[in-house]
Amino acid sequence: MKLPFFFRSSAPPEAKASRAAPLVALLAGGRPRWTPRDYAALAGEGYLRNAVAHRCVRMIAEGAAQVRFSLMEGAQEHAEHPLLDLLVRPNARLAGSGLIEAVAGHLLLAGNAYVEAVSLDGRVRELHVLRPDRMKVVPGADGWAEAYDYTVGGRTLRFLQDGHGEAFVPPILHLALFNPLDDHYGTPPLEAAQTALDLHNAAGAWNKALLDNAARPSGALVYGGAGNLSDEQFDRLKDELEANFSGTANAGRPLLLEGGLDWRPLSLSPKDMDFLEARNAAAREIALAFGVPPMLLGIPGDATYANYTEANRVFWRQAVLPMARRIGEGLARWLAPGFGEAPLELVPDLDAIEALSAEREALWARVGAAGFLSDAEKRAAVGYGEG
């Protein structure tokens, strides 16, 4: 029976969407939004000037680049696949390990990483890593990114993220670390360690200035005679101190004081400031932000792990593998539509990681000693399919 018109619904068919997304769109106002931090300053002060932060980023990024990925389609593993070929050779100038290293490095320094897909005849042919400080998000009506603007030298290129067809691959992959205060951009570990980073850099600069001034703290020449020095005497004394008693070349040179002058140090000594311990504490805090055990960085005062091997295992479990999984999941989810309708996953091959060999041997020993398991169950327990 046909219902009267006043019982019929005129609302359009429902579509799956976040009810809060319009609020995000209203907040963004459809305008491009730059990354809300100074990426150049963080990269310059951290990666380029600080040895601890530099080493942390290198260790995690290079470790993630060494991870070998297995391409899974459900329970089936593909030994050969066009997606694997693309990741082995993303473009003519970059190898697959270089792409993963660059993506991981950008995530650690900026909290965001962007990869461009170059398609030809409807198929992705190349992948290129783009600098995060040059990219900005263009929110759409639903509150999420409908395009990305990439600006270099005053020229801007817009990458639209919408397309047609099941095999469409958006031109930009945006990976972002969790940020509780932003809907679009991630926050880097380096920003959380910024206070410790400034302290560590300031300690190094103070030490360098101390050496430049003959490894002595600054002090004052106090005139104990009657009256004050004349302007000519004051200028002559100042010029003589700067020319003959400052800098490493004049270290240890005796200071000849005229009558009525007395040298009195003003600054605290490094021992009074607990200089080395404060610097090591800042270094440990930087390592903590990145998830790198300080033992692996040669920072004294940390005995959390029994030995180097255990610290290295924790480093891979807590720092490298989460980064590799995040990148692998993002790449697979992004590129899979261009290689068919079946869902694909890029899973780190833990058996190929030397740092986890002890865990693997212990697992094999436990499973092998379990007499109540069949051979098929034992293979499944260690991550292998049917033989």
N, C-alpha and C positions, 0 to 999 in steps of 0.2 A: 504494500500500500504506500502510495506517495504521500509524504507529509506535507501539511500546509506550509506555505512559504515562511510564516513567522516562526516555525519550528526548525527551519533549516539554518545551518551555521554558514555564515559568510566568511569566517576566518580562513586564512590560507592553511594548507597542510603544515603540521609542525615539523620543524627541522632541529636536529641535535645541535645545540649551541649553548654556551655559557650564559646564564642570566646576568652575570656580573660584567660581561664583556662590554656592553654599551657604556657602563660607567667608566671603564678604562678608556674607551674611545673619547668620551666627553672630557676626561682629564687630559688626554694627549692633544685633543683638538685637531687631529689630522695633520699636525705639523711635524716635520723631521726633528728628531731629538738626538743631539750629540751625546757621546759617551760621557757620563757625569763625573769625570775625573781627568787629571792630567796624565795621560799615558806616557808622554815623553819624559816627564819628570820622574815618574816611577821607574821607567826603564833605564833612564840615565843614572839616577841616584842608586838604584838597586842593582840591576843586571850589569851595567857598565862600570860602576865605581865600587861596588861592594863585593868582596870575594866570597862571602858566605852566601848571599842571595844568588850570585852568579852560579856558584857551584850547585846549589839546590835546584835551580831551574835546569841546569845542564844535566844533572843526574836523573831527574824525573823525565825530562823530554827525551833524552837519549835512551833511557830505559824503555819508555813507551814505544820508541821507534824500533827497538830490538824485538818487540813482541810479535810473534807470528800469529796471524789470525786464521781461523778455520771458518770457511763459509758453510753455514748450515741452512738447510731447507727442511724445517721440521726436525726429524731425527736423522735425516740423510746429510752426509758431508760431501761437498763437491771438491774434488781434487783439482779440477780444471773448470774455469768459468770466466766469461768476459769481464765480470766485475773484479775478479782477482787479477786479471791481466791489467785492468785499468789502475788498480791500486799499486801494482808493481811498477808501472811506468805512467804516472799521472800526466806528465807532459814532457816535452823534449829536453827540458833543462832540470828536471827534478825527479829523483827516484822516490819510491814509495816510503822509504824510511825518512827521507827529508821532509815529505809532506806531513807525516805523523809528528815528527819532531817540531816542525814549525807550528802546527796546530796546538800541540801541548804547550809550547813556549808562550804563545799568545794567550792561552787560557790562564797560565800562571802569572803573567805580567799584566794582562789587561782584564781578565775575567771573561773575555769574549774572543771567539775565533770565527773567521769567515772563510768559506771555501767557495770558489766560483766553478760552476760546471759549464763547459763549452760544448754545445751540442751541434751536431751536423747530421742532416737527414733524419732528425728525430731520435738520434742516439748520442749519448754522452761520449765524447772523444777525449776530453782533457779536463784536468782538475788543477786549479790555481789557488794558492793561499793568498788572501788579501790582508793588508795591514788594518788592524782594528781601529786605529786612531783616525783613519780616513773614511770610515764607514759610519753611517747614521741610519737609524730606523725611521721608516715612514709608516706610522700607524694607519690602519684602515678603519672602516666604519664599525667593524666588530671589535676594535680595540687592539688587534694584533697586527703584526707587520704585513702590509700589502706590497711593500717595495723597500728597496735599500738604495741609498744614494752614496756613491763612492766619489770622493773629491780629491783631485791631485792638481796642484799648480793652478788653482782657480777654475778648473774645468770639472764638471760633475756629470757622472754617468748614472742613470737610474736603472735598477734591475727590478722589473715587475715580477711578483711571485705567483700571480695567477696564471692559469693556462687551461687547456682543454685536453681531454683524452686521459685514459687510465695510465698511459705510459709517460705522462708528463712529469718531468723532473724540474722542480723550481731551480732557477739559476744560482741561488745563494743558499748555502747551508750556514745557519747561525748557531753556534754552540756557545752556551753561557753557563758559568758557574752560578750557584744559588745566591740570590741577592734578596734579602727580606724587605728592602726599601725601594725596589725598582721593578716595573713590570716587563721591561725589555732587556736591560743590560745586567750582566753578571758582575760580581765583585771578585777581585783577584786576591790570592793569599798575601801578595806583597803589600797590599793596602792595609791589611790587618796587622802586618808587621812594621808599619811605617814608623812608629815611635821607636822601636828597637833599631830599625834601620838608621834613623837619624842619629840615635845615640852612638851606634857603632861607627858611623861615618865621622861624627864629631870627635870621637875618641881618636880615630886615626888622624884627623886633621890636627888635633891638639898635639899628638905625638910628633907629627911632622914639623909643626911650628916650634916645638920644643927643641928638636934637633937643629932647625935652622937658626935658633938663637943659642947655639953652643951648648945645648942640652942643659940649660939652666933656666929656672923659672924667672919671670920678670921681677924686678925689684926697684928700689928707689935710692938715689943718692941724696942723703940728707946733709944739709949745710949747717954745721953747728957753730959757725963763727958769728960775730956781731953783725947785725944788719942782714941784708939780702944780697945775692949776687946781682951784679949789673946785667943789663940786657946783653951786652957783648960777652961777658963771661958765661952767661947761661947758654947762649947760642953756640959758643965755642965748645963748651963741655958736651952739649947734645950732639953736635956734629962729630966730635971725637969718639963718642960712644958708638954711634951708628956706623962709623967708618972703620973703626979698629977693634970693636969688641962684640959685634953682632955677626951671626952667620956661622956655619960649620967650619969655615976656613980659619976662624979666629978662636976655635974651641981651645980652652986651656990657657989662653994668653993672659998673663997677669995684668991686673988693673992697677994702674998707678994713680993714687988719690992724693990730691993736694991738701994742704992744711985746712981742717975744718970740715972735710967731706967724709961721710960714713955710708957704707953700702948696707942696705937693709932689704932682704927679700920680702916680697909682699904675697906671692902666690903660694898655695899649698903644694907640697911635693907630691909626686905620683903615688908614693906610699900612703900619704895622708888621704888622698882621694880614693884609695883602693882601685887604682886605675885599671889594672889587668883584670881583676874580678868583675868589675862593671862591664868591661868590654866583652868578656867571655859570657856573661849573663845575657847581654844583648845578642850575641851570636847564637846562643842556645834558643832564645825566643824567636829569632828569625827562622832557625831550623824547625822549631815547633810549628810555626805557621805553615810551612811547606810540608810537614809530616816526615822530615828526614831525621833519622836518629843522629844526634850530635856526634856520636862515636865515629860515624862514617866520615865526618868532616874534620876529625882531628881536634875537636874542641875539648879542652880539659875540663875535669870536674863533673863528668857525666858517667855514671856506672849503672845505668838502668838495665843494660843487657849483659848477659854473662860473657859473651864473646862477640867477635866481629861477625861471625857467620850468622848468629841469631839476629843481630842488628840488621844485617843485610836482608834476611828473610822478612823481617817486619817492614823494612823499607819497601820491598816489592809488594807485600800484601796491602799495606796501608797507603802507599803513595803512587806507585807505578801502575799496578793493575787497575785500581779505580779510574785512573786517568785513561788507560788504554781501553777499558770497557766503555767509558763514556764516548770516546771518539769512535770506536767500532760500532756501537749502537747507533750513533748519529749518522755515520756514513751509510750504514746498511739501510736504515729507515728512509734516508733521503734518496739513495740511488736505486733501491730495489724496484720501484715502479718502471724504471727504464729497461729492466731486464726480465719482464714477465710479471704475471699476476701473483705468483707464489711468493709468500713472505720469506725474506732472506735475513740471516743474522750473521754478523762477524763476531766470533767468539775467540778470545785469547786462548792459544794452545799452551796450557800450563805444563805439559810434558816437555816442551822445548825450552823452558826457562831453567837455566842451570842453578840459579839461586834457590829454587824450590825442589831440587833433586832429593834432599834429605827427607822432606815431607812425602815425596812420591815413593821413595824406598820404604819408608815406614808404613805407608798405606798398603803397598803391595805385600809386605810381610804380614800385616794383620789380616788382609783378605785371604792370602794364601794359606794361612793357618786356620781359617774358618772351615772346618771339614763339613759343616752342615750346609754349605753353599755348593750349588752345582757350578760347573765351569762357565755356563752362560751367565749365571748370577754374579760370579766373580768378575767376569769381563764387564758387566754392566756397572758393578760397584766401583771399578777403577776408571770408568768413562769410555770403555770400548764397546763397540757393537758386537753383534754375533760374528764368530769366526767362520 
